[in-house]
Amino acid sequence: MEPHSESAQQESTSYRSPLRVLVRAFEKSRDLWKAKYQVLQQRVKAFRTEIRDLRRSRDRWRAKAEALEQETNQLRTQLQLQQQTEQSPPAPSRWSQPVLTRLSS
């Protein structure tokens, strides 16, 4: 079988420009497409990196906020307990007896 079959010859005859011009045009088109694709791939990689970094940052802030919220709740609980003990009168001791004093008139 010959490298140039009859169908290949028919295809080449459908172009009016010489093959050397067509080859250069196709190579240029391919090179432009590859350059465009590489730029897009770089952008995709940059976006993925940015997304990864933003997720990590968000997770760190979320953990920090949750820790601070937990600390705030603990401090509120401590404050409430402290206020309750300050407001309630001391419990009477069963060992203490009322002191009766006589007032002289």
Residue, then its C-alpha position, 0 to 999 in steps of 0.5 A: m500500500e502506498p503512503h499516499s492513497e487516492s483519498a489522501q490525494q483527493e483531500s490535498t487537492s481540496y486545498r488550493s494553497p500549496l502544502r508548505v503554506l498549509v503546514r505553516a498555517f496549521e502549525k501556527s494554529r496548533d501553537l496558538w491553541k497550545a499556548k492558550y491551553q497552557v495559559l488556561q491550565q496555569r489559571v486553573k492551577a492558580f485558582r485551585t491553589e487559591i481555593r486550597d489556601l482559602r479553605r485552610s484559612r477558613d478552617r483556621w478561623r472557624a476553629k479559632a471562633e469555636a474556641l473563643e465561643q467555648e471560652t466565652n460560654q465558660l466565662r459566662t457560666q463562671l460569672q453567673l455562679q459568682q453572682q449567685t454566690e454573692q446574692s444569696p445570704p450565707a447559710p446559717s450554721r447549726w452550731s451558732q446560737p443566737v446571742l441574747t443581750r439585754l439592753s439596760s434602759 
